[in-house]
């Protein structure tokens, strides 16, 4: 059945198209060109609509092609083979347009003020011992590869290694437009089912890790009184006995009113570690404030992450079946290797689309 955009969506798209055109004209105005601040503001506002405008142009082209194909497939005087080709083309075009319509509707829905913010991705080992720690490393690589495919930048904020190639904890900073929008639903318990390298009998083990996605706060979002902070410095820990372990470069900051504690030790410089820890601290405090303001949108961080128990899960990675299943949307993809190499767009896009429908 052919499905087209509702009138309300079309009217909204026409309004955006006109606004985009007006902003383009403003950027060529000599008065605007002489005011760098105003020029940047207008260019930024215009850029917010670029994706919608480009997709709207695709929609209009498809709509015209569908109309032509529809006329040809219903032409009673046309050759049967020609009508069959027109019917096949019509089917293909309508399928493409349905996908475009779904994306357009998503773009037109009210946006979160944080969706284009950067974020912190916290990955921690849950149940499963060394296997869980190794899987923390696997997911760190997966998200890093995914970010690279999106042209985002990833910084390692803090790690706690186990000494066998795994991690008790990893905190990453993901920087790029749309990062929070795409990754916000990755929070929760991720379960891995595979045979450990040390398992002689070939028995499949089940382990879990927890992922927390936290929007990066800006200074204007959270005001922190320095008197409310306790800052401790100590020698960084980690395997290998590198120089980083011999100086008091590691920093632990405690926000006394909330009890939030952040540790950072990956940089050799105490100043850099403190600056990174403050970024994470500010973001965790904002996360808690968001939770209090709207529990339906952002639950308390502990509830979001869960306890790491085997029964709590949002996604399962099954190596024997080459399968990744997202349990929230009942979607299974049998391409585990590709997903762990960062090609997780089909899964993430499906989860985001479902989340935006709520």
C-alpha positions in Angstrom: 0.0 0.0 0.0 1.3 3.4 -0.9 2.0 5.7 2.1 2.6 9.4 1.7 3.4 12.2 4.1 0.5 13.7 6.1 -0.4 17.3 5.3 0.9 18.5 8.7 4.4 17.2 8.0 4.4 18.6 4.4 3.4 22.1 5.8 6.2 21.9 8.4 8.7 20.9 5.7 7.6 23.9 3.5 8.1 26.2 6.5 11.6 24.8 7.1 12.4 25.1 3.4 11.4 28.8 3.3 13.4 29.5 6.5 16.4 27.8 5.1 16.2 29.9 2.0 15.8 33.1 4.0 18.8 32.3 6.1 20.8 31.6 2.9 19.9 35.0 1.6 20.9 36.6 4.9 24.4 35.1 4.6 24.9 37.1 1.5 23.8 40.4 3.0 26.7 42.8 3.3 25.6 43.8 6.8 25.7 40.2 8.0 29.0 39.6 6.3 30.6 42.5 8.2 29.4 41.1 11.5 31.3 37.8 12.2 29.3 36.9 15.3 26.0 37.3 13.6 27.3 35.5 10.5 28.3 32.5 12.7 25.0 32.5 14.4 23.0 32.5 11.2 25.3 29.9 9.6 24.8 27.6 12.6 21.0 28.0 12.5 21.0 27.3 8.8 23.1 24.2 9.2 20.6 22.7 11.7 18.2 22.3 8.8 20.6 21.1 6.1 19.9 17.4 6.6 16.1 18.0 6.6 16.3 20.1 3.4 18.5 17.6 1.6 16.1 14.7 2.5 13.1 16.8 1.5 14.6 17.3 -1.9 15.1 13.5 -2.2 11.4 13.1 -1.2 10.1 15.5 -3.8 12.2 13.8 -6.6 10.9 10.4 -5.5 7.3 11.7 -5.4 7.6 12.9 -9.0 9.1 9.7 -10.2 6.4 7.6 -8.4 3.7 9.7 -10.1 5.2 9.0 -13.5 5.6 5.3 -12.8 2.1 5.1 -11.5 0.6 6.6 -14.7 2.6 4.2 -16.8 1.6 1.1 -14.8 -2.0 2.0 -15.1 -2.0 2.8 -18.8 -4.5 0.4 -20.3 -3.1 0.9 -23.8 0.5 0.2 -22.8 2.4 -2.9 -23.7 2.1 -5.6 -21.0 5.9 -5.9 -20.6 6.2 -2.1 -20.4 3.5 -2.1 -17.7 5.3 -4.8 -15.8 8.5 -2.8 -15.7 6.6 0.3 -14.6 5.0 -1.8 -11.8 8.4 -3.0 -10.6 9.8 0.6 -10.7 6.8 1.9 -8.8 7.3 -0.7 -6.1 11.0 0.1 -5.7 10.4 3.8 -5.6 7.6 3.6 -3.0 9.8 1.4 -0.8 12.6 4.0 -1.0 10.1 6.8 -0.3 8.7 5.1 2.8 12.2 5.0 4.2 12.7 8.6 3.5 9.4 9.5 5.1 10.3 7.6 8.2 13.6 9.6 8.5 11.9 12.9 7.8 9.3 12.3 10.5 12.1 11.5 12.9 13.9 14.8 11.9 10.7 16.8 12.4 10.0 15.5 15.9 10.8 17.8 18.9 14.5 17.5 19.6 16.2 17.0 22.9 18.4 20.1 23.7 21.3 17.6 24.3 21.1 15.5 21.1 24.0 17.1 19.4 26.1 17.2 22.5 29.3 15.2 23.0 29.1 12.4 25.6 31.0 10.1 28.0 30.7 6.4 27.4 31.4 4.4 30.6 32.0 0.6 30.1 32.4 -1.6 33.2 32.9 -5.3 33.8 29.9 -7.0 35.5 29.6 -10.7 36.2 32.0 -13.1 34.6 35.4 -12.3 35.9 38.2 -12.2 33.3 35.7 -12.8 30.4 33.7 -9.8 31.3 36.9 -7.7 31.5 38.0 -8.9 28.1 34.5 -8.0 26.7 34.9 -4.5 28.0 37.9 -4.2 25.7 35.8 -5.7 22.8 33.0 -3.1 23.2 35.5 -0.3 23.7 36.9 -1.2 20.3 33.4 -1.6 18.8 32.3 1.9 19.9 35.6 3.4 18.9 35.3 1.9 15.4 31.7 3.0 15.1 32.7 6.6 16.1 35.4 6.6 13.5 32.9 5.6 10.8 30.7 8.6 11.9 33.8 10.9 11.7 33.6 11.5 15.5 36.6 11.9 17.7 37.2 9.5 20.7 39.4 10.3 23.7 40.3 7.8 26.4 39.5 9.6 29.7 40.3 6.8 32.1 41.0 3.0 32.1 41.5 0.4 34.8 43.3 -2.6 33.3 43.2 -6.2 34.6 46.7 -7.1 33.3 45.4 -9.9 31.0 44.3 -7.5 28.2 41.0 -6.7 29.7 39.6 -3.8 31.7 37.6 -3.4 34.8 36.5 0.0 33.6 36.9 2.3 30.6 35.6 5.9 30.2 35.6 7.4 26.7 34.8 10.8 25.5 32.9 10.8 22.2 33.0 14.1 20.3 30.9 14.9 17.2 27.6 16.1 15.9 24.8 13.8 16.8 26.9 11.6 19.0 24.5 11.7 22.0 21.4 11.2 19.8 22.8 8.0 18.3 24.4 6.5 21.4 22.0 7.5 24.1 20.1 4.2 24.1 23.3 2.1 24.5 23.0 2.4 28.3 22.3 -0.8 30.1 23.6 -4.4 30.5 25.3 -6.0 27.5 25.6 -9.8 27.7 28.3 -11.9 25.9 28.0 -15.7 25.3 31.2 -17.4 24.1 33.8 -20.1 24.9 36.7 -18.5 26.8 40.2 -19.2 25.4 41.0 -20.9 28.7 38.0 -23.2 28.6 39.3 -26.7 27.8 35.9 -28.4 27.5 34.5 -25.9 25.0 31.7 -24.8 27.3 30.0 -21.5 26.5 30.2 -18.9 29.3 27.9 -16.0 29.9 29.3 -12.7 31.1 27.9 -9.2 31.4 29.2 -5.7 31.3 27.4 -2.4 31.9 27.4 0.6 29.7 26.4 4.2 30.7 26.0 7.0 28.2 26.2 10.4 29.8 25.7 13.7 27.9 28.7 16.0 28.4 27.7 19.1 30.4 28.9 22.5 29.6 29.9 25.0 32.3 26.7 26.9 31.9 24.7 23.7 32.6 26.2 23.0 36.0 27.7 25.5 38.5 30.1 23.8 40.8 31.4 25.5 44.0 35.1 24.7 44.4 34.5 24.6 48.2 32.2 21.6 47.6 35.1 19.5 46.1 37.7 17.3 47.7 40.6 16.6 45.4 43.0 13.8 46.2 46.2 13.0 44.2 48.1 9.7 44.2 50.4 7.6 42.0 48.6 6.1 39.1 48.3 2.3 39.1 48.5 -0.1 36.1 50.6 -2.9 34.6 54.1 -2.4 33.3 55.7 -0.1 35.8 55.8 2.9 33.4 56.8 6.3 34.5 53.2 7.2 35.0 53.3 5.0 38.1 56.0 7.0 39.9 54.5 10.5 40.1 51.4 11.8 41.8 49.6 12.4 38.6 46.3 10.5 39.3 43.4 12.6 40.5 40.3 11.7 42.5 37.6 14.4 42.8 34.7 14.0 45.2 31.7 16.3 45.0 30.7 16.4 48.6 27.0 17.5 48.3 26.1 14.7 45.9 28.7 12.1 46.8 29.8 11.8 43.1 33.4 10.5 42.8 35.5 10.7 39.6 38.9 9.2 39.1 41.3 10.0 36.2 44.8 8.6 35.8 45.6 8.0 32.1 47.5 11.3 31.6 51.0 11.8 32.9 50.0 15.4 33.9 48.1 16.0 37.1 46.6 19.1 35.6 45.3 17.3 32.5 43.9 14.5 34.7 42.1 17.0 36.9 40.6 18.8 33.9 39.3 15.6 32.5 37.9 14.5 35.8 36.1 17.8 36.1 34.5 17.2 32.7 33.2 13.9 33.8 32.1 15.1 37.2 30.1 18.0 35.8 28.4 15.6 33.3 27.5 13.1 36.0 25.9 15.9 38.1 23.9 17.0 35.1 22.8 13.5 34.5 21.4 13.3 38.0 19.7 16.6 37.6 18.1 15.4 34.3 16.9 12.3 36.1 15.2 14.4 38.8 13.6 16.8 36.3 12.2 14.1 34.0 12.3 10.5 35.2 10.5 9.3 32.0 13.3 10.6 29.8 16.4 10.0 31.9 16.1 7.6 34.8 18.5 7.6 37.7 21.9 6.5 36.5 22.0 3.4 38.7 18.6 2.3 37.3 19.8 3.0 33.8 23.0 0.9 34.1 21.5 -1.9 36.3 23.5 -4.2 38.6 25.3 -6.1 35.9 23.5 -9.3 36.8 23.1 -12.0 34.1 19.3 -11.6 34.0 19.4 -7.9 33.2 20.2 -7.2 29.6 19.4 -4.9 26.7 21.6 -6.8 24.1 23.2 -10.2 23.7 26.4 -11.0 21.7 26.3 -14.8 20.9 29.6 -15.9 19.3 28.5 -19.5 18.6 25.5 -18.3 16.6 27.2 -15.2 15.1 24.3 -13.3 16.5 23.6 -9.9 18.1 20.1 -9.5 19.6 18.7 -6.3 21.0 16.0 -7.4 23.4 14.2 -4.1 23.6 13.1 -4.2 19.9 13.4 -8.0 19.3 15.9 -7.5 16.5 18.6 -10.1 15.8 21.4 -9.6 13.3 23.6 -12.5 12.3 26.8 -10.5 11.6 28.6 -10.4 14.9 32.1 -9.9 13.5 31.0 -6.9 11.4 29.2 -5.4 14.4 32.2 -5.7 16.7 34.2 -3.9 13.9 32.0 -0.9 14.4 29.4 -1.6 11.7 26.5 -1.4 14.2 24.5 1.3 12.4 21.6 -1.0 11.5 21.1 -1.9 15.2 21.6 1.6 16.5 19.4 3.2 13.9 16.6 0.8 14.7 16.8 1.5 18.5 16.9 5.2 17.9 13.9 5.1 15.6 12.0 3.1 18.2 13.0 5.5 21.0 11.9 8.5 19.0 8.5 6.9 18.5 7.9 6.9 22.3 
